[in-house]
Every structure is written in structure tokens, then in C-alpha cells.
Amino acid sequence: MDWMGSAMRAAQAQLDVATQNLANVSSDGYRRAAADVKMTSGGLVTTSRPTHEQGPVRTTGRAFDLALLGEGSFRVGDTRSRGGTFTTQSVAFTTRSGAFTRDRDGWLVDDRGRRLHGTHGPLRVSVDAKIEADGTVRDHGRIVDRIPLLPGTHILAGALETSTVNAIGETLTILTAQRAFETAQKTLLAIDATREKAANDIPRVQ
């Protein structure tokens, strides 16, 4: 019964990973997670790990849309209002989604309002700013900052990296995981019914 229970948990974990992937099929910069099922002395165990495939790149033509070609991520930070003024907290988030826009104060922000950070902090630029492949930020021809990148990684401005999720593949994974869960559940119920019947059939000692 413990093995069937572990099989149900493993199938549920696979289902959770695939469902999360499918929910992000349209999320720019999202890299699918993979579920690995291993057999241990205690039964089946599923672990989740990130994958590192480069997502397809689509051209947008918007100057501050940035696609990462290679590993790594952008650093972004939240802003909080204190005493009527906004201050940027320390960088607390990373993302591969490079859909940035310039807000009314000139800060480059993502769709959650988090400011994109360069080496020297949040990036504040004019509408004429350019971001080069090595992360250099130029404004009116002058270098104002640089977006930190891992070795071998480059930026493609005017484009976005799309999700690496294959909707058909994840849907098949979900169906397979559901069937595996149902099979383990039915087997567990059958074992339990057999044991109960065996216990009831034992003649009582008078």
C-alpha cells in the first residue's frame, strides 16, 4: 500500500509541474520545469528542476523590449512609498521576461512596475536611450550604465524571448499523470478491499 501511495503522490507532483508549465505557455521568458520520477526504497519520488532551453525570440520593434540570448536573468526591484515619496528597495527579484517600458518619470519598469536594475542601480533613461548587445546602456551617445550579464550571454533589443512550454506536450503529460494517479488509486482501493474481505472471512474462534 505504501508503494501505491507513493505512486499517487508522484503522479500528483507530475501533474502539478505540467499544470504550472501549461499556465505559463504564453508567459514571455518562462522556462518550463521538468519532473523527474525516481524509485527509492520508500517508493516513487518526483522532483522538479528548471530547464535551460533557449526560448524562441520574436521581434517587437519596441526599443526597451529585451531578449536574453543565453543564461541569466534581469534584476528588478520594487518601489515603496514612504512619507509621500517613492524609494527603490534592494533588488529582490530576477526575471527573464524582458518586456520593459519607460514610465512617466523615465524609469524602465516591467509589467508589475518593478524597475530594471543596471550595475549602478535602477535605470532611468530618455526615450532616445539604446541598449547594446553587451548590456551597455547609452543615452544620447553617452554610457550611463550597464545591465549585468553572465559570460556568453547577450541582449537583443527590440525583441522578446517567448516561453519554452510546448502546449501539446504538457497536455499529454497531464493526461498521463492523471491516468497514473487513477490507476494507483484503483489498485490501492482493490488491495484495501481484498484485505478487508480476508479479515472478515477469518472464522471467529468460539
C-alpha positions, -999 to +999 in steps of 0.1 A: +000+000+000+029+024+007+041+019-028+007+027-043+006+058-021+040+069-033+028+063-069-002+086-063+020+113-048+045+111-077+017+113-103+002+143-084+036+160-084+040+154-121+005+168-127+013+200-106+045+206-126+028+202-160-002+223-150+022+251-139+040+249-172+008+250-192-004+280-173+028+298-185+026+288-221+022+325-231+045+340-204+075+357-220+108+344-207+093+314-189+114+283-190+095+251-184+102+229-154+108+192-157+096+165-134+119+136-127+105+104-112+129+082-092+125+049-075+137+048-039+135+023-011+104+042+001+087+042-032+084+066-061+096+102-056+091+131-081+114+161-081+111+193-101+140+210-118+143+240-141+153+235-177+177+257-197+164+257-232+166+290-250+131+302-258+122+313-293+127+350-299+101+373-315+107+407-328+086+435-314+104+467-326+100+483-292+133+497-280+130+486-244+118+450-251+149+430-243+155+393-251+183+374-232+203+352-255+220+328-231+218+321-194+210+345-166+182+369-159+173+406-154+174+421-119+144+441-109+133+459-077+101+471-062+093+506-052+075+516-020+060+549-009+075+564+023+063+598+035+048+606+001+080+598-018+089+566-037+121+548-028+136+517-045+142+488-022+172+465-027+169+442-057+148+413-046+136+397-079+150+382-111+132+376-143+138+365-179+108+384-191+123+415-208+091+434-216+102+468-202+087+502-208+097+537-198+073+552-172+064+589-169+094+595-147+119+578-171+124+546-151+125+513-171+098+491-155+082+457-161+045+450-162+045+449-124+061+483-120+094+468-109+124+489-120+151+473-142+185+475-125+219+481-141+252+478-123+247+511-105+210+507-096+176+514-113+178+525-149+164+560-157+168+570-193+154+592-220+132+580-249+164+580-271+183+555-249+198+524-266+207+491-250+235+473-267+242+435-270+267+435-242+243+453-218+258+487-222+231+515-218+237+546-239+217+578-236+224+604-263+256+586-271+269+586-235+273+554-215+251+558-184+251+522-170+253+486-180+230+457-174+250+429-158+251+397-179+266+362-174+296+354-196+285+344-231+250+360-227+239+388-249+209+411-252+187+416-283+169+449-280+135+452-298+126+416-292+113+392-265+121+356-256+090+336-256+080+306-233+097+273-239+065+254-230+050+231-256+013+232-250+006+198-267+035+181-248+023+194-214-013+184-221-002+149-229+019+149-196-012+160-177-033+132-192-006+106-185-002+118-149-040+117-144-042+081-157-013+071-135-029+086-104-062+069-112-046+035-118-026+037-085-058+048-067-079+020-080-051-005-072-049+008-037-087+005-032-086-030-046-058-040-022-077-025+007-109-043-003-091-076-005-076-072+029-109-063+044-126-093+028-098-116+040-101-102+076-139-107+075-136-143+062-114-155+090-135-178+112-141-165+146-128-186+174-156-196+197 
